[in-house]
Amino acid sequence: MRLLNKHKRGFTLIELVLVIAIILILASVSAIAVNDILKTSQKGASSASQAVTNMKSKVTDEENDLKSKGF
């Protein structure tokens, strides 16, 4: 009968699998959060782009109005 070595080194397979599973769970949660942030920022960028386009249109209209009045 072998004596149990109380000073074993290394990790068991179950410990390694659990650590990998935890890392995968954290990575998937992070990926979902990043995806939501990207969608929100794209919506914000789209809104900002639309606002700039609207402002350009208003400036052009005002310039044309001033030109038609002789300024």
N, CA, C and O atoms as CSV, one atom per row, in Angstrom:
chain,resi,resn,atom,element,x,y,z
A,1,MET,N,N,0.833,-1.173,0.000
A,1,MET,CA,C,0.000,0.000,0.000
A,1,MET,C,C,0.881,1.241,0.000
A,1,MET,O,O,1.825,1.354,0.782
A,2,ARG,N,N,0.555,2.157,-0.883
A,2,ARG,CA,C,1.353,3.375,-0.978
A,2,ARG,C,C,0.966,4.346,0.112
A,2,ARG,O,O,-0.184,4.406,0.547
A,3,LEU,N,N,1.941,5.093,0.535
A,3,LEU,CA,C,1.660,6.155,1.485
A,3,LEU,C,C,1.199,7.382,0.719
A,3,LEU,O,O,1.714,7.680,-0.359
A,4,LEU,N,N,0.243,8.081,1.269
A,4,LEU,CA,C,-0.241,9.291,0.616
A,4,LEU,C,C,0.767,10.404,0.830
A,4,LEU,O,O,1.229,10.640,1.947
A,5,ASN,N,N,1.093,11.068,-0.231
A,5,ASN,CA,C,2.026,12.184,-0.154
A,5,ASN,C,C,1.232,13.432,0.192
A,5,ASN,O,O,0.401,13.876,-0.599
A,6,LYS,N,N,1.476,13.999,1.355
A,6,LYS,CA,C,0.712,15.165,1.796
A,6,LYS,C,C,1.177,16.437,1.114
A,6,LYS,O,O,0.516,17.470,1.226
A,7,HIS,N,N,2.269,16.388,0.429
A,7,HIS,CA,C,2.802,17.578,-0.236
A,7,HIS,C,C,2.655,17.451,-1.751
A,7,HIS,O,O,3.600,17.702,-2.499
A,8,LYS,N,N,1.465,17.060,-2.192
A,8,LYS,CA,C,1.217,16.949,-3.632
A,8,LYS,C,C,1.291,18.326,-4.268
A,8,LYS,O,O,0.890,19.324,-3.670
A,9,ARG,N,N,1.799,18.364,-5.464
A,9,ARG,CA,C,1.845,19.613,-6.207
A,9,ARG,C,C,0.936,19.489,-7.416
A,9,ARG,O,O,0.693,18.396,-7.927
A,10,GLY,N,N,0.436,20.644,-7.865
A,10,GLY,CA,C,-0.404,20.653,-9.046
A,10,GLY,C,C,-1.880,20.703,-8.692
A,10,GLY,O,O,-2.272,20.729,-7.526
A,11,PHE,N,N,-2.680,20.716,-9.750
A,11,PHE,CA,C,-4.120,20.828,-9.589
A,11,PHE,C,C,-4.783,19.579,-10.135
A,11,PHE,O,O,-4.244,18.913,-11.020
A,12,THR,N,N,-5.945,19.269,-9.608
A,12,THR,CA,C,-6.694,18.133,-10.134
A,12,THR,C,C,-7.414,18.561,-11.407
A,12,THR,O,O,-7.565,19.751,-11.685
A,13,LEU,N,N,-7.846,17.588,-12.156
A,13,LEU,CA,C,-8.554,17.869,-13.398
A,13,LEU,C,C,-9.839,18.640,-13.125
A,13,LEU,O,O,-10.193,19.541,-13.885
A,14,ILE,N,N,-10.533,18.300,-12.062
A,14,ILE,CA,C,-11.787,18.988,-11.724
A,14,ILE,C,C,-11.523,20.456,-11.412
A,14,ILE,O,O,-12.286,21.326,-11.832
A,15,GLU,N,N,-10.457,20.736,-10.687
A,15,GLU,CA,C,-10.124,22.127,-10.373
A,15,GLU,C,C,-9.844,22.920,-11.644
A,15,GLU,O,O,-10.300,24.054,-11.791
A,16,LEU,N,N,-9.099,22.321,-12.551
A,16,LEU,CA,C,-8.792,23.005,-13.809
A,16,LEU,C,C,-10.047,23.234,-14.643
A,16,LEU,O,O,-10.218,24.307,-15.221
A,17,VAL,N,N,-10.917,22.247,-14.710
A,17,VAL,CA,C,-12.159,22.379,-15.477
A,17,VAL,C,C,-13.039,23.465,-14.871
A,17,VAL,O,O,-13.640,24.254,-15.600
A,18,LEU,N,N,-13.120,23.513,-13.542
A,18,LEU,CA,C,-13.928,24.545,-12.886
A,18,LEU,C,C,-13.385,25.943,-13.162
A,18,LEU,O,O,-14.154,26.869,-13.419
A,19,VAL,N,N,-12.082,26.098,-13.110
A,19,VAL,CA,C,-11.482,27.407,-13.388
A,19,VAL,C,C,-11.754,27.815,-14.828
A,19,VAL,O,O,-12.098,28.968,-15.088
A,20,ILE,N,N,-11.607,26.895,-15.760
A,20,ILE,CA,C,-11.875,27.204,-17.170
A,20,ILE,C,C,-13.347,27.554,-17.364
A,20,ILE,O,O,-13.668,28.470,-18.120
A,21,ALA,N,N,-14.243,26.837,-16.690
A,21,ALA,CA,C,-15.678,27.137,-16.801
A,21,ALA,C,C,-15.983,28.530,-16.263
A,21,ALA,O,O,-16.756,29.274,-16.867
A,22,ILE,N,N,-15.386,28.882,-15.141
A,22,ILE,CA,C,-15.607,30.218,-14.569
A,22,ILE,C,C,-15.081,31.293,-15.508
A,22,ILE,O,O,-15.733,32.319,-15.704
A,23,ILE,N,N,-13.915,31.068,-16.084
A,23,ILE,CA,C,-13.349,32.042,-17.028
A,23,ILE,C,C,-14.257,32.190,-18.245
A,23,ILE,O,O,-14.473,33.306,-18.718
A,24,LEU,N,N,-14.792,31.085,-18.757
A,24,LEU,CA,C,-15.693,31.154,-19.912
A,24,LEU,C,C,-16.977,31.904,-19.573
A,24,LEU,O,O,-17.479,32.676,-20.390
A,25,ILE,N,N,-17.507,31.682,-18.381
A,25,ILE,CA,C,-18.718,32.397,-17.966
A,25,ILE,C,C,-18.441,33.891,-17.879
A,25,ILE,O,O,-19.231,34.701,-18.364
A,26,LEU,N,N,-17.325,34.256,-17.266
A,26,LEU,CA,C,-16.970,35.676,-17.157
A,26,LEU,C,C,-16.749,36.301,-18.534
A,26,LEU,O,O,-17.146,37.442,-18.773
A,27,ALA,N,N,-16.120,35.557,-19.430
A,27,ALA,CA,C,-15.883,36.073,-20.777
A,27,ALA,C,C,-17.196,36.280,-21.527
A,27,ALA,O,O,-17.351,37.273,-22.237
A,28,SER,N,N,-18.135,35.359,-21.376
A,28,SER,CA,C,-19.410,35.512,-22.085
A,28,SER,C,C,-20.215,36.678,-21.518
A,28,SER,O,O,-20.847,37.415,-22.275
A,29,VAL,N,N,-20.200,36.856,-20.202
A,29,VAL,CA,C,-20.897,37.996,-19.599
A,29,VAL,C,C,-20.263,39.301,-20.072
A,29,VAL,O,O,-20.966,40.265,-20.375
A,30,SER,N,N,-18.941,39.327,-20.134
A,30,SER,CA,C,-18.249,40.524,-20.610
A,30,SER,C,C,-18.574,40.803,-22.074
A,30,SER,O,O,-18.774,41.955,-22.458
A,31,ALA,N,N,-18.627,39.761,-22.884
A,31,ALA,CA,C,-18.937,39.940,-24.302
A,31,ALA,C,C,-20.341,40.500,-24.485
A,31,ALA,O,O,-20.561,41.354,-25.343
A,32,ILE,N,N,-21.284,40.029,-23.691
A,32,ILE,CA,C,-22.653,40.539,-23.779
A,32,ILE,C,C,-22.692,42.011,-23.383
A,32,ILE,O,O,-23.354,42.819,-24.035
A,33,ALA,N,N,-21.978,42.355,-22.313
A,33,ALA,CA,C,-21.950,43.746,-21.856
A,33,ALA,C,C,-21.310,44.651,-22.903
A,33,ALA,O,O,-21.808,45.746,-23.164
A,34,VAL,N,N,-20.219,44.205,-23.498
A,34,VAL,CA,C,-19.548,45.003,-24.528
A,34,VAL,C,C,-20.453,45.165,-25.738
A,34,VAL,O,O,-20.502,46.243,-26.331
A,35,ASN,N,N,-21.165,44.119,-26.110
A,35,ASN,CA,C,-22.081,44.188,-27.245
A,35,ASN,C,C,-23.172,45.228,-27.001
A,35,ASN,O,O,-23.503,46.008,-27.894
A,36,ASP,N,N,-23.730,45.238,-25.791
A,36,ASP,CA,C,-24.753,46.231,-25.451
A,36,ASP,C,C,-24.185,47.646,-25.501
A,36,ASP,O,O,-24.846,48.565,-25.984
A,37,ILE,N,N,-22.971,47.822,-25.007
A,37,ILE,CA,C,-22.324,49.141,-25.034
A,37,ILE,C,C,-22.103,49.592,-26.471
A,37,ILE,O,O,-22.325,50.758,-26.797
A,38,LEU,N,N,-21.667,48.677,-27.331
A,38,LEU,CA,C,-21.446,49.028,-28.734
A,38,LEU,C,C,-22.747,49.425,-29.426
A,38,LEU,O,O,-22.770,50.382,-30.200
A,39,LYS,N,N,-23.823,48.701,-29.154
A,39,LYS,CA,C,-25.113,49.047,-29.753
A,39,LYS,C,C,-25.569,50.427,-29.300
A,39,LYS,O,O,-26.061,51.220,-30.102
A,40,THR,N,N,-25.404,50.712,-28.005
A,40,THR,CA,C,-25.799,52.013,-27.470
A,40,THR,C,C,-24.975,53.128,-28.095
A,40,THR,O,O,-25.510,54.180,-28.442
A,41,SER,N,N,-23.678,52.901,-28.238
A,41,SER,CA,C,-22.828,53.939,-28.816
A,41,SER,C,C,-23.134,54.148,-30.296
A,41,SER,O,O,-23.049,55.272,-30.790
A,42,GLN,N,N,-23.488,53.084,-31.005
A,42,GLN,CA,C,-23.853,53.235,-32.412
A,42,GLN,C,C,-25.139,54.040,-32.556
A,42,GLN,O,O,-25.268,54.852,-33.471
A,43,LYS,N,N,-26.093,53.814,-31.646
A,43,LYS,CA,C,-27.326,54.601,-31.679
A,43,LYS,C,C,-27.025,56.063,-31.400
A,43,LYS,O,O,-27.585,56.952,-32.042
A,44,GLY,N,N,-26.140,56.314,-30.440
A,44,GLY,CA,C,-25.759,57.685,-30.119
A,44,GLY,C,C,-25.049,58.352,-31.278
A,44,GLY,O,O,-25.294,59.522,-31.570
A,45,ALA,N,N,-24.175,57.618,-31.939
A,45,ALA,CA,C,-23.461,58.165,-33.087
A,45,ALA,C,C,-24.429,58.459,-34.227
A,45,ALA,O,O,-24.291,59.466,-34.921
A,46,SER,N,N,-25.398,57.587,-34.414
A,46,SER,CA,C,-26.393,57.803,-35.457
A,46,SER,C,C,-27.224,59.047,-35.159
A,46,SER,O,O,-27.513,59.837,-36.058
A,47,SER,N,N,-27.607,59.217,-33.898
A,47,SER,CA,C,-28.377,60.401,-33.506
A,47,SER,C,C,-27.564,61.668,-33.700
A,47,SER,O,O,-28.084,62.680,-34.169
A,48,ALA,N,N,-26.292,61.612,-33.341
A,48,ALA,CA,C,-25.424,62.775,-33.506
A,48,ALA,C,C,-25.248,63.104,-34.984
A,48,ALA,O,O,-25.261,64.273,-35.369
A,49,SER,N,N,-25.086,62.086,-35.799
A,49,SER,CA,C,-24.940,62.299,-37.236
A,49,SER,C,C,-26.201,62.924,-37.820
A,49,SER,O,O,-26.126,63.825,-38.656
A,50,GLN,N,N,-27.350,62.445,-37.380
A,50,GLN,CA,C,-28.620,63.008,-37.845
A,50,GLN,C,C,-28.755,64.462,-37.416
A,50,GLN,O,O,-29.241,65.291,-38.185
A,51,ALA,N,N,-28.328,64.781,-36.192
A,51,ALA,CA,C,-28.397,66.158,-35.704
A,51,ALA,C,C,-27.499,67.073,-36.531
A,51,ALA,O,O,-27.883,68.200,-36.845
A,52,VAL,N,N,-26.320,66.601,-36.882
A,52,VAL,CA,C,-25.407,67.393,-37.714
A,52,VAL,C,C,-26.015,67.618,-39.090
A,52,VAL,O,O,-25.951,68.727,-39.621
A,53,THR,N,N,-26.596,66.591,-39.665
A,53,THR,CA,C,-27.231,66.724,-40.975
A,53,THR,C,C,-28.376,67.729,-40.924
A,53,THR,O,O,-28.518,68.556,-41.824
A,54,ASN,N,N,-29.187,67.660,-39.880
A,54,ASN,CA,C,-30.289,68.614,-39.728
A,54,ASN,C,C,-29.769,70.037,-39.590
A,54,ASN,O,O,-30.318,70.965,-40.185
A,55,MET,N,N,-28.709,70.208,-38.803
A,55,MET,CA,C,-28.143,71.537,-38.606
A,55,MET,C,C,-27.564,72.088,-39.907
A,55,MET,O,O,-27.723,73.271,-40.206
A,56,LYS,N,N,-26.896,71.240,-40.676
A,56,LYS,CA,C,-26.361,71.677,-41.971
A,56,LYS,C,C,-27.495,72.141,-42.882
A,56,LYS,O,O,-27.378,73.156,-43.569
A,57,SER,N,N,-28.584,71.393,-42.879
A,57,SER,CA,C,-29.731,71.752,-43.703
A,57,SER,C,C,-30.304,73.103,-43.277
A,57,SER,O,O,-30.641,73.928,-44.126
A,58,LYS,N,N,-30.416,73.332,-41.970
A,58,LYS,CA,C,-30.936,74.608,-41.478
A,58,LYS,C,C,-30.013,75.764,-41.841
A,58,LYS,O,O,-30.481,76.836,-42.224
A,59,VAL,N,N,-28.707,75.553,-41.723
A,59,VAL,CA,C,-27.749,76.605,-42.075
A,59,VAL,C,C,-27.852,76.930,-43.560
A,59,VAL,O,O,-27.844,78.099,-43.947
A,60,THR,N,N,-27.947,75.897,-44.386
A,60,THR,CA,C,-28.080,76.116,-45.827
A,60,THR,C,C,-29.365,76.873,-46.143
A,60,THR,O,O,-29.359,77.787,-46.968
A,61,ASP,N,N,-30.459,76.504,-45.497
A,61,ASP,CA,C,-31.731,77.209,-45.704
A,61,ASP,C,C,-31.618,78.678,-45.303
A,61,ASP,O,O,-32.101,79.560,-46.013
A,62,GLU,N,N,-30.984,78.933,-44.173
A,62,GLU,CA,C,-30.821,80.319,-43.710
A,62,GLU,C,C,-29.929,81.116,-44.660
A,62,GLU,O,O,-30.211,82.280,-44.947
A,63,GLU,N,N,-28.854,80.493,-45.149
A,63,GLU,CA,C,-27.976,81.181,-46.104
A,63,GLU,C,C,-28.738,81.520,-47.379
A,63,GLU,O,O,-28.617,82.627,-47.904
A,64,ASN,N,N,-29.519,80.573,-47.876
A,64,ASN,CA,C,-30.298,80.822,-49.090
A,64,ASN,C,C,-31.344,81.913,-48.854
A,64,ASN,O,O,-31.597,82.738,-49.733
A,65,ASP,N,N,-31.946,81.913,-47.669
A,65,ASP,CA,C,-32.932,82.938,-47.330
A,65,ASP,C,C,-32.280,84.322,-47.298
A,65,ASP,O,O,-32.842,85.295,-47.801
A,66,LEU,N,N,-31.088,84.396,-46.699
A,66,LEU,CA,C,-30.380,85.681,-46.638
A,66,LEU,C,C,-29.963,86.144,-48.038
A,66,LEU,O,O,-30.047,87.333,-48.347
A,67,LYS,N,N,-29.517,85.213,-48.882
A,67,LYS,CA,C,-29.120,85.567,-50.249
A,67,LYS,C,C,-30.317,86.090,-51.039
A,67,LYS,O,O,-30.194,87.033,-51.820
A,68,SER,N,N,-31.477,85.467,-50.827
A,68,SER,CA,C,-32.662,85.907,-51.562
A,68,SER,C,C,-33.116,87.297,-51.113
A,68,SER,O,O,-33.797,87.997,-51.863
A,69,LYS,N,N,-32.745,87.699,-49.899
A,69,LYS,CA,C,-33.101,89.023,-49.395
A,69,LYS,C,C,-32.012,90.049,-49.671
A,69,LYS,O,O,-32.128,91.208,-49.273
A,70,GLY,N,N,-30.955,89.623,-50.352
A,70,GLY,CA,C,-29.922,90.559,-50.771
A,70,GLY,C,C,-28.759,90.716,-49.811
A,70,GLY,O,O,-27.987,91.663,-49.956
A,71,PHE,N,N,-28.602,89.853,-48.859
A,71,PHE,CA,C,-27.472,89.961,-47.925
A,71,PHE,C,C,-26.297,89.162,-48.380
A,71,PHE,O,O,-25.266,89.144,-47.709
